[in-house]
Amino acid sequence: MDPRDTHPPRPASFAAAVGNILREARVRQGWTRAELSERTTGLVAPSSISSYESGHRAIKVETLVTLCAALDVRIESVFRAAERRLGS
């Protein structure tokens, strides 16, 4: 990777792209993974959030809905942003 490149690396999969978007939304809120987990009333563990954000684990639609609600982001906007990042 060129050190002058300021763009984040392109996600290799749709799941990774979604994870990156969720991480960005969480960071914008100023929350830790534990705080986001609390905002899902414990439905999503911090370790699971980490796996989703890193793209190491694909996220189920139900879990994505829960995280988007906690982050106050529309699931449609997450999907559109992920498609754009993948060049779809």
C-alpha positions as CSV (number, residue, x, y, z in Angstrom):
1,M,0.0,0.0,0.0
2,D,1.3,3.4,-0.9
3,P,1.9,5.5,2.2
4,R,0.7,8.6,0.4
5,D,-2.7,7.0,-0.2
6,T,-5.2,8.5,2.3
7,H,-8.1,6.3,1.4
8,P,-8.9,3.3,3.6
9,P,-8.3,-0.1,2.1
10,R,-11.1,-1.4,-0.1
11,P,-13.2,-4.0,1.7
12,A,-12.9,-7.5,0.2
13,S,-16.5,-8.4,0.8
14,F,-19.9,-6.9,1.4
15,A,-19.8,-8.1,5.0
16,A,-16.5,-6.3,5.5
17,A,-17.9,-3.1,3.9
18,V,-20.9,-3.2,6.2
19,G,-18.6,-3.8,9.2
20,N,-16.5,-0.8,8.2
21,I,-19.6,1.4,8.0
22,L,-20.9,0.2,11.4
23,R,-17.5,1.0,12.9
24,E,-17.5,4.5,11.4
25,A,-21.0,5.1,12.8
26,R,-20.0,3.9,16.2
27,V,-16.8,6.0,16.3
28,R,-18.8,9.1,15.1
29,Q,-21.0,8.6,18.2
30,G,-17.9,8.4,20.3
31,W,-18.9,5.0,21.7
32,T,-16.8,2.0,22.6
33,R,-18.0,-1.5,21.5
34,A,-19.2,-2.1,25.1
35,E,-21.3,1.1,25.0
36,L,-22.9,0.1,21.7
37,S,-23.6,-3.4,23.2
38,E,-25.3,-1.7,26.1
39,R,-27.4,0.3,23.7
40,T,-28.6,-3.0,22.2
41,T,-29.7,-4.0,25.7
42,G,-27.0,-6.6,25.6
43,L,-28.4,-8.4,22.5
44,V,-25.1,-8.0,20.7
45,A,-21.9,-8.7,22.6
46,P,-18.9,-6.4,22.3
47,S,-16.8,-9.4,20.9
48,S,-19.5,-9.9,18.2
49,I,-19.4,-6.3,17.3
50,S,-15.7,-6.5,16.9
51,S,-16.0,-9.5,14.6
52,Y,-18.6,-7.7,12.5
53,E,-16.6,-4.5,12.2
54,S,-13.5,-6.4,11.2
55,G,-15.3,-8.4,8.6
56,H,-14.3,-11.7,10.2
57,R,-17.9,-12.6,10.7
58,A,-20.9,-12.1,8.5
59,I,-23.8,-10.3,10.2
60,K,-27.3,-11.6,10.2
61,V,-30.0,-9.2,9.1
62,E,-31.7,-9.2,12.5
63,T,-28.4,-8.2,14.2
64,L,-27.8,-5.5,11.6
65,V,-31.3,-4.1,12.3
66,T,-30.5,-4.1,16.0
67,L,-27.2,-2.3,15.5
68,C,-28.6,0.2,13.1
69,A,-31.4,1.1,15.5
70,A,-28.9,1.6,18.3
71,L,-26.6,3.7,16.1
72,D,-29.6,5.6,14.7
73,V,-28.7,4.9,11.1
74,R,-30.9,3.6,8.4
75,I,-30.2,0.1,7.2
76,E,-30.8,1.2,3.6
77,S,-28.1,3.8,3.9
78,V,-25.7,1.1,5.2
79,F,-26.4,-1.1,2.2
80,R,-26.1,1.7,-0.3
81,A,-22.8,2.8,1.2
82,A,-21.4,-0.8,1.2
83,E,-22.4,-1.2,-2.5
84,R,-20.6,2.1,-3.3
85,R,-17.5,1.0,-1.6
86,L,-17.5,-2.3,-3.5
87,G,-18.1,-0.4,-6.8
88,S,-21.4,-2.2,-7.3
